Amino acid sequence: MPLGNRLKELRAAKGLNQQALGTLVGASRQTISLIERGDYNPSITLALRIAKVFETPVDEVFYLTEEEKS
């Protein structure tokens, strides 16, 4: 199952750009962009750091999605 996320929505609500969030969690702006697009799954450590920034449980930032059937 692919991993979905609410990262862009949460980041915007907190007034953070990708660079600022990356700095807070020890990742690059490019990594944050890839995560938001669903092109990269973060490590557990990075996912926990991101959730901590938003003061929310990790499963409110990241969630499993159903795969499309061909």
GUVEXPA-20614 format. One record per residue: z, y, x of N, C-alpha, C in turn; residue in three letters; residue number from 1. Coordinates in nm, 2 decimals. Each point is the difference from the previous one (the first is absolute). Last residue first. Example, Ala and Ser with C-alpha at 12.3 -4.5 7.8 and 13.67 -1.06 7.14 Angstrom:
! GUVEXPA-20614
+--------+--------+--------+--------+--------+--------+--------+--------+--------+-------+-------+
|     nz |     ny |     nx |    caz |    cay |    cax |     cz |     cy |     cx | domar | kemar |
+--------+--------+--------+--------+--------+--------+--------+--------+--------+-------+-------+
|   0.71 |  -0.22 |   1.28 |   0.00 |   0.11 |   0.09 |   0.08 |   0.11 |  -0.08 |   SER |     2 |
|  -0.01 |  -0.57 |   0.03 |   0.00 |   0.12 |  -0.09 |   0.00 |   0.12 |   0.09 |   ALA |     1 |
+--------+--------+--------+--------+--------+--------+--------+--------+--------+-------+-------+
This chain:
! GUVEXPA-20614
+--------+--------+--------+--------+--------+--------+--------+--------+--------+-------+-------+
|     nz |     ny |     nx |    caz |    cay |    cax |     cz |     cy |     cx | domar | kemar |
+--------+--------+--------+--------+--------+--------+--------+--------+--------+-------+-------+
|  -1.14 |  -0.24 |  -0.55 |  -0.14 |   0.02 |   0.02 |  -0.08 |  -0.06 |  -0.11 |   SER |    70 |
|   0.51 |   0.22 |   0.00 |  -0.07 |  -0.13 |   0.00 |  -0.15 |   0.03 |   0.01 |   LYS |    69 |
|   0.43 |   0.30 |   0.19 |  -0.11 |  -0.01 |  -0.09 |  -0.07 |  -0.14 |   0.00 |   GLU |    68 |
|   0.53 |   0.08 |   0.12 |  -0.13 |   0.00 |   0.06 |  -0.11 |   0.00 |  -0.11 |   GLU |    67 |
|   0.50 |   0.22 |  -0.05 |  -0.08 |  -0.12 |  -0.03 |  -0.14 |   0.01 |   0.07 |   GLU |    66 |
|   0.45 |   0.24 |   0.20 |  -0.10 |   0.02 |  -0.10 |  -0.07 |  -0.13 |  -0.03 |   THR |    65 |
|   0.50 |   0.19 |   0.22 |  -0.11 |  -0.09 |   0.01 |  -0.09 |   0.02 |  -0.12 |   LEU |    64 |
|   0.31 |   0.38 |   0.25 |   0.00 |  -0.10 |  -0.10 |  -0.12 |  -0.09 |   0.01 |   TYR |    63 |
|   0.32 |   0.46 |   0.22 |  -0.10 |  -0.10 |   0.02 |   0.01 |  -0.11 |  -0.11 |   PHE |    62 |
|   0.28 |   0.37 |  -0.03 |  -0.11 |   0.06 |   0.08 |  -0.11 |  -0.09 |   0.01 |   VAL |    61 |
|   0.40 |  -0.13 |  -0.21 |  -0.05 |   0.12 |  -0.08 |  -0.11 |   0.07 |   0.08 |   GLU |    60 |
|   0.23 |  -0.36 |   0.20 |  -0.09 |  -0.05 |  -0.11 |  -0.04 |   0.10 |  -0.10 |   ASP |    59 |
|   0.31 |   0.10 |   0.36 |  -0.13 |  -0.03 |   0.05 |  -0.10 |  -0.05 |  -0.10 |   VAL |    58 |
|   0.41 |   0.33 |  -0.13 |  -0.02 |  -0.14 |   0.04 |  -0.14 |  -0.03 |   0.05 |   PRO |    57 |
|   0.19 |   0.50 |   0.04 |  -0.04 |  -0.09 |  -0.10 |  -0.01 |  -0.14 |   0.05 |   THR |    56 |
|   0.02 |   0.46 |   0.22 |   0.13 |  -0.04 |  -0.06 |  -0.02 |  -0.09 |  -0.12 |   GLU |    55 |
|  -0.33 |   0.18 |   0.33 |  -0.01 |   0.04 |  -0.14 |   0.13 |  -0.04 |  -0.08 |   PHE |    54 |
|  -0.03 |  -0.10 |   0.46 |  -0.04 |   0.14 |  -0.01 |   0.00 |   0.05 |  -0.14 |   VAL |    53 |
|   0.06 |  -0.46 |   0.09 |   0.12 |   0.08 |   0.03 |  -0.03 |   0.15 |  -0.01 |   LYS |    52 |
|  -0.35 |  -0.32 |  -0.05 |   0.08 |   0.01 |  -0.12 |   0.13 |   0.08 |   0.03 |   ALA |    51 |
|  -0.28 |  -0.07 |   0.37 |  -0.07 |   0.08 |  -0.10 |   0.09 |   0.02 |  -0.13 |   ILE |    50 |
|   0.14 |  -0.30 |   0.34 |   0.02 |   0.14 |   0.04 |  -0.06 |   0.10 |  -0.10 |   ARG |    49 |
|  -0.06 |  -0.46 |  -0.08 |   0.14 |   0.04 |  -0.02 |   0.02 |   0.14 |   0.04 |   LEU |    48 |
|  -0.42 |  -0.19 |   0.10 |   0.02 |   0.02 |  -0.15 |   0.14 |   0.04 |  -0.03 |   ALA |    47 |
|  -0.09 |  -0.10 |   0.45 |  -0.06 |   0.12 |  -0.04 |   0.01 |   0.02 |  -0.15 |   LEU |    46 |
|   0.16 |  -0.40 |   0.16 |   0.08 |   0.11 |   0.06 |  -0.06 |   0.13 |  -0.04 |   THR |    45 |
|  -0.23 |  -0.39 |  -0.11 |   0.12 |   0.01 |  -0.09 |   0.08 |   0.12 |   0.05 |   ILE |    44 |
|  -0.51 |   0.04 |   0.10 |   0.10 |  -0.10 |   0.03 |   0.12 |   0.03 |  -0.09 |   SER |    43 |
|  -0.47 |   0.15 |  -0.19 |   0.10 |   0.04 |   0.10 |   0.09 |  -0.12 |   0.03 |   PRO |    42 |
|  -0.53 |   0.01 |  -0.15 |   0.14 |  -0.04 |  -0.05 |   0.10 |   0.03 |   0.10 |   ASN |    41 |
|  -0.52 |   0.20 |  -0.11 |   0.09 |  -0.05 |   0.10 |   0.13 |  -0.03 |  -0.07 |   TYR |    40 |
|  -0.37 |   0.17 |  -0.23 |  -0.07 |  -0.06 |   0.10 |   0.09 |  -0.06 |   0.11 |   ASP |    39 |
|   0.08 |   0.28 |  -0.41 |   0.01 |  -0.15 |  -0.02 |  -0.07 |  -0.07 |   0.11 |   GLY |    38 |
|   0.08 |   0.49 |  -0.06 |  -0.13 |  -0.06 |  -0.05 |   0.01 |  -0.15 |  -0.03 |   ARG |    37 |
|   0.38 |   0.23 |   0.19 |  -0.03 |   0.06 |  -0.13 |  -0.13 |  -0.06 |  -0.06 |   GLU |    36 |
|   0.11 |  -0.12 |   0.44 |   0.09 |  -0.07 |  -0.10 |  -0.03 |   0.06 |  -0.14 |   ILE |    35 |
|  -0.23 |   0.19 |   0.36 |  -0.05 |  -0.14 |  -0.03 |   0.09 |  -0.07 |  -0.10 |   LEU |    34 |
|   0.13 |   0.44 |   0.14 |  -0.12 |   0.00 |  -0.08 |  -0.05 |  -0.14 |  -0.03 |   SER |    33 |
|   0.36 |   0.04 |   0.29 |   0.04 |   0.04 |  -0.13 |  -0.12 |   0.00 |  -0.10 |   ILE |    32 |
|  -0.08 |  -0.07 |   0.46 |   0.06 |  -0.11 |  -0.06 |   0.04 |   0.02 |  -0.14 |   THR |    31 |
|  -0.17 |   0.36 |   0.25 |  -0.11 |  -0.10 |  -0.04 |   0.06 |  -0.12 |  -0.06 |   GLN |    30 |
|   0.28 |   0.33 |   0.17 |  -0.06 |   0.05 |  -0.12 |  -0.10 |  -0.10 |  -0.05 |   ARG |    29 |
|   0.38 |  -0.21 |   0.31 |  -0.10 |   0.10 |   0.01 |  -0.05 |   0.04 |  -0.14 |   SER |    28 |
|   0.51 |  -0.17 |   0.10 |  -0.14 |  -0.06 |  -0.01 |  -0.10 |   0.12 |   0.01 |   ALA |    27 |
|   0.51 |   0.00 |  -0.04 |  -0.05 |  -0.05 |   0.13 |  -0.13 |  -0.07 |   0.00 |   GLY |    26 |
|   0.26 |   0.25 |  -0.36 |   0.01 |  -0.15 |   0.01 |  -0.05 |  -0.06 |   0.13 |   VAL |    25 |
|  -0.01 |   0.48 |  -0.09 |   0.13 |  -0.04 |  -0.05 |   0.02 |  -0.15 |   0.01 |   LEU |    24 |
|  -0.42 |   0.19 |   0.11 |   0.10 |   0.04 |   0.10 |   0.14 |  -0.05 |  -0.04 |   THR |    23 |
|  -0.36 |  -0.07 |  -0.31 |  -0.01 |  -0.08 |   0.12 |   0.10 |   0.03 |   0.11 |   GLY |    22 |
|  -0.02 |   0.27 |  -0.38 |   0.06 |  -0.12 |  -0.03 |  -0.01 |  -0.10 |   0.12 |   LEU |    21 |
|  -0.21 |   0.42 |   0.04 |   0.14 |   0.01 |  -0.01 |   0.07 |  -0.13 |  -0.03 |   ALA |    20 |
|  -0.47 |   0.01 |   0.00 |   0.05 |   0.02 |   0.14 |   0.15 |   0.01 |   0.00 |   GLN |    19 |
|  -0.23 |  -0.02 |  -0.42 |   0.00 |  -0.13 |   0.07 |   0.06 |   0.01 |   0.14 |   GLN |    18 |
|   0.18 |   0.35 |  -0.34 |  -0.14 |  -0.04 |   0.03 |   0.01 |  -0.13 |   0.08 |   ASN |    17 |
|   0.37 |   0.21 |  -0.37 |  -0.04 |  -0.05 |   0.13 |  -0.14 |  -0.02 |   0.02 |   LEU |    16 |
|   0.30 |   0.11 |  -0.40 |  -0.06 |   0.11 |   0.07 |  -0.03 |  -0.03 |   0.15 |   GLY |    15 |
|   0.18 |  -0.27 |  -0.38 |   0.09 |   0.05 |   0.10 |  -0.05 |   0.11 |   0.08 |   LYS |    14 |
|  -0.27 |  -0.21 |  -0.33 |   0.12 |   0.04 |  -0.07 |   0.10 |   0.06 |   0.10 |   ALA |    13 |
|  -0.39 |  -0.21 |   0.18 |  -0.03 |   0.13 |  -0.07 |   0.12 |   0.06 |  -0.07 |   ALA |    12 |
|   0.04 |  -0.43 |   0.18 |  -0.01 |   0.10 |   0.11 |  -0.03 |   0.14 |  -0.06 |   ARG |    11 |
|   0.01 |  -0.37 |  -0.29 |   0.13 |   0.03 |   0.05 |   0.00 |   0.11 |   0.10 |   LEU |    10 |
|  -0.41 |  -0.16 |  -0.15 |   0.07 |   0.06 |  -0.11 |   0.14 |   0.05 |   0.04 |   GLU |     9 |
|  -0.26 |  -0.26 |   0.30 |  -0.06 |   0.13 |  -0.02 |   0.07 |   0.08 |  -0.10 |   LYS |     8 |
|   0.14 |  -0.46 |   0.06 |   0.03 |   0.09 |   0.12 |  -0.06 |   0.14 |  -0.02 |   LEU |     7 |
|   0.04 |  -0.44 |  -0.26 |   0.01 |   0.13 |  -0.06 |   0.02 |   0.11 |   0.10 |   ARG |     6 |
|  -0.24 |  -0.53 |   0.01 |   0.10 |   0.09 |   0.03 |  -0.01 |   0.13 |  -0.07 |   ASN |     5 |
|  -0.16 |  -0.57 |   0.07 |  -0.03 |   0.13 |  -0.06 |   0.12 |   0.09 |   0.04 |   GLY |     4 |
|  -0.23 |  -0.49 |   0.18 |   0.12 |   0.08 |   0.00 |  -0.04 |   0.14 |  -0.05 |   LEU |     3 |
|  -0.23 |  -0.51 |  -0.09 |  -0.01 |   0.12 |   0.07 |   0.13 |   0.09 |  -0.02 |   PRO |     2 |
|  -0.04 |  -0.55 |  -0.03 |   0.00 |   0.12 |  -0.08 |   0.00 |   0.12 |   0.09 |   MET |     1 |
+--------+--------+--------+--------+--------+--------+--------+--------+--------+-------+-------+
